[in-house]
């Protein structure tokens, strides 16, 4: 019996997970094409300081974190949730733990251990990896591939037919790691939502007064763009503006509020003190210097500097105004950092162009998975979880399409 030959384009989280599902069936042959020299490069980069692979919060909360107008993504995640991911990791010999914030990490805090074990298992299962093999065109289930040498120069171009193809090419961020968004050329008008930077820093023009604080944190603040969507955490001051997980979490509402001039970020510098308490402390110390009172309130040097930077000097002698600024400091931001600097991207192949198995409606046998699908999510394990889940969903879709039964 001839085996069904399945191509996977992209050796990231979604592509590798699809390969794992497919390789457990004896009647298929799996070839993974990756235009970079190695696999899982984005996973390895994310895991340099500890790989946050999923999150242990209740499932209904978990799926609510995704910005996607289609219930299918939630269904895929429910089928391969955080508990399933932890069990899968353990099967690779990698134990995990739940951190204080609910985030799940490998016990060894190293992505390399997980990736090495995973690739070894896939190779033993018969998955063939073709590195430095880039896909430059897709016509149905026929791929046009280019093979490059170690210098990146093309040494061969060829076309090959497959029984089915899974595209798992990533989004459009960190092009040097492989997610360059070039795959968008393979889709026609109306099939894509434009890619945009997600989980990315925002732009703010600082005066030279703030330069000594680059890299330092505005700690324990409440932040919002729209009052009904506020979150607490720390924000890092950067040479270009502001960044941190808190900023990333607000990216969506920032984009909604964006206009020609930018948007306004609001900070409560003392979320644990009410406005009345702050005004009372100002009144009790009205003969003291502004800096002295601000320190008595509990503001550190970073918060004091940002407060002065973002308020008019004429307000500094008015304690009522300063108290209000402390509880609602307006920071005018002008936009976002470039897409290539984003941790992830939103947008991609529209759900309306895919069936329930992630098969393209315009082409039988062509499937999509991972970050190239039109969804968005914050950091915290949600990105990898969705890539794993959609990779598995696409693989199961291929098996149904080819009518491959479990051996």
Buried (B, 14 or more C-beta within 10 A) or exposed (E): EEBBBBBBBBBBBBBBBBBBBBBEBEBBBBBBBBBBEBBBBBBBBBBEEBBBBBBBBEEEEBBEBBBBEBEBBBEBBBEBBBEBBBEBBEEBEBEBEBEEEBBBBBEBBBBBBBBBBBBEBBEEBBBBBBBBBBBBEBEBBEBBBBBBEEEEEEEEEEEEEBBBBBBBBBBBBBEEBBBBBBBBEBBEEEBBBEBBBBBBBBBBEBEEEBEEBEEBBBEBBBBBBBEEBBBEBBBBBBEBBBBBBBBBBBBBBBBEBBEEEBBEBBBBBBBEBEBEEBBEBBEEBEEEEBEEBBBEBBBBEBBBBBBBBBBEEEBBEEBEBBBBBBBBBEBEBBBBBEBBBBBBBBBBBBBEBBBEBBBBEEBEBBBBBBBBBBBBBBBBBBBBBBBBBBBBBBBBBBBEBBEBEEE
